[in-house]
């Protein structure tokens, strides 16, 4: 019963994370770093953001296999259906949010901030469930455990790398910087802080939801 509860919470977190990504993207001020490469590709090529997210996630899983080799566990393959679900959720929420916004910067900035809060809460729920990781975080974990680097520093380096690659792809495909803007940087700075804020604010939840294993609950 507890395992089912954890997976339901993870699924909710996954949906909210996709909604947060879509809100940030629809703000038209860039997108989150992990989604920056799929988004830039979706602007110039016929596939959707969700489809490119799945393809990019599968690439990250393959890279994990190459990095971890014998340490790659069968449970890592759980990332494949998770990636497919995440991509489908992104396409669904992007379609639901297909609205025309007034050309007024404060409205776009407000939507960006709302998206960061939603994404941060989604990340918090995924960590709270403690059953799986999205390929981006799992890739960072693979790198940090294989080469003994700090997870937080490795995550920052990963986000920066994704943003730089996305910017270069944008310049290559459309001859201008499209899809990587101030919102990308703001999302990189805020989402982790917001997730940790929810972790402190709702510190009572693990014990209430999972009374048998609450002391082992991972922190955000």
HULIN-V686566 format. One record per residue. N is the residue number from 1. RES is the residue in one letter. D_CENTER is the distance of its C-alpha to the mean C-alpha in Angstrom with 2 decimals. Layout:
BEGIN
N_RES_D_CENTER / N_RES_D_CENTER
END
This chain:
BEGIN
1_X_27.14 / 2_X_24.79 / 3_X_22.73 / 4_X_22.51 / 5_X_21.52 / 6_X_18.67 / 7_X_17.34 / 8_X_17.86 / 9_X_15.94 / 10_X_12.99 / 11_X_13.35 / 12_X_13.58 / 13_X_10.44 / 14_X_8.66 / 15_X_10.69 / 16_X_10.17 / 17_X_6.39 / 18_X_7.54 / 19_X_10.41 / 20_X_8.89 / 21_X_7.35 / 22_X_10.87 / 23_X_12.71 / 24_X_11.57 / 25_X_12.45 / 26_X_15.65 / 27_X_16.68 / 28_X_17.52 / 29_X_16.93 / 30_X_14.23 / 31_X_10.50 / 32_X_7.43 / 33_X_8.18 / 34_X_5.79 / 35_X_7.06 / 36_X_10.38 / 37_X_12.23 / 38_X_11.80 / 39_X_12.67 / 40_X_15.63 / 41_X_16.83 / 42_X_16.76 / 43_X_18.93 / 44_X_21.60 / 45_X_21.53 / 46_X_22.22 / 47_X_19.12 / 48_X_16.53 / 49_X_12.95 / 50_X_12.08 / 51_X_14.61 / 52_X_13.51 / 53_X_9.92 / 54_X_11.95 / 55_X_14.30 / 56_X_11.99 / 57_X_10.44 / 58_X_14.15 / 59_X_15.08 / 60_X_12.87 / 61_X_14.53 / 62_X_17.84 / 63_X_17.42 / 64_X_16.88 / 65_X_20.10 / 66_X_21.90 / 67_X_20.96 / 68_X_21.65 / 69_X_24.50 / 70_X_26.57 / 71_X_23.98 / 72_X_21.58 / 73_X_21.91 / 74_X_22.24 / 75_X_19.55 / 76_X_16.99 / 77_X_17.80 / 78_X_16.22 / 79_X_12.91 / 80_X_14.69 / 81_X_15.21 / 82_X_11.79 / 83_X_10.42 / 84_X_13.28 / 85_X_12.66 / 86_X_9.06 / 87_X_10.73 / 88_X_13.65 / 89_X_12.03 / 90_X_10.61 / 91_X_14.18 / 92_X_15.77 / 93_X_14.28 / 94_X_14.87 / 95_X_18.38 / 96_X_18.93 / 97_X_18.09 / 98_X_20.30 / 99_X_22.52 / 100_X_24.62 / 101_X_24.12 / 102_X_27.12 / 103_X_27.18 / 104_X_27.07 / 105_X_24.64 / 106_X_24.44 / 107_X_23.18 / 108_X_20.34 / 109_X_19.59 / 110_X_19.77 / 111_X_17.33 / 112_X_14.86 / 113_X_15.47 / 114_X_15.26 / 115_X_11.82 / 116_X_10.77 / 117_X_12.69 / 118_X_11.32 / 119_X_7.61 / 120_X_9.21 / 121_X_11.34 / 122_X_8.92 / 123_X_7.50 / 124_X_11.27 / 125_X_12.30 / 126_X_10.36 / 127_X_12.09 / 128_X_15.19 / 129_X_15.50 / 130_X_15.50 / 131_X_15.87 / 132_X_13.08 / 133_X_9.90 / 134_X_7.20 / 135_X_8.85 / 136_X_7.08 / 137_X_8.15 / 138_X_11.16 / 139_X_12.19 / 140_X_12.34 / 141_X_14.32 / 142_X_16.52 / 143_X_17.38 / 144_X_18.12 / 145_X_20.26 / 146_X_22.06 / 147_X_23.05 / 148_X_23.19 / 149_X_20.98 / 150_X_19.41 / 151_X_15.82 / 152_X_15.04 / 153_X_16.87 / 154_X_15.35 / 155_X_11.75 / 156_X_13.30 / 157_X_15.14 / 158_X_12.28 / 159_X_10.47 / 160_X_14.03 / 161_X_14.82 / 162_X_12.10 / 163_X_13.35 / 164_X_16.92 / 165_X_16.72 / 166_X_15.31 / 167_X_18.19 / 168_X_20.67 / 169_X_19.75 / 170_X_20.19 / 171_X_23.54 / 172_X_24.56 / 173_X_23.83 / 174_X_24.80 / 175_X_26.83 / 176_X_24.97 / 177_X_21.79 / 178_X_19.86 / 179_X_16.19 / 180_X_15.73 / 181_X_17.27 / 182_X_17.50 / 183_X_14.56 / 184_X_12.29 / 185_X_14.13 / 186_X_14.21 / 187_X_10.49 / 188_X_10.36 / 189_X_13.34 / 190_X_12.77 / 191_X_9.47 / 192_X_10.52 / 193_X_14.00 / 194_X_13.40 / 195_X_11.82 / 196_X_14.91 / 197_X_17.13 / 198_X_16.39 / 199_X_17.05 / 200_X_20.41 / 201_X_21.24 / 202_X_20.78 / 203_X_22.11 / 204_X_24.65 / 205_X_22.33 / 206_X_22.03 / 207_X_25.82 / 208_X_26.36 / 209_X_23.91 / 210_X_24.60 / 211_X_28.02 / 212_X_28.80 / 213_X_25.87 / 214_X_24.71 / 215_X_26.03 / 216_X_23.76 / 217_X_20.56 / 218_X_17.89 / 219_X_17.18 / 220_X_13.97
END
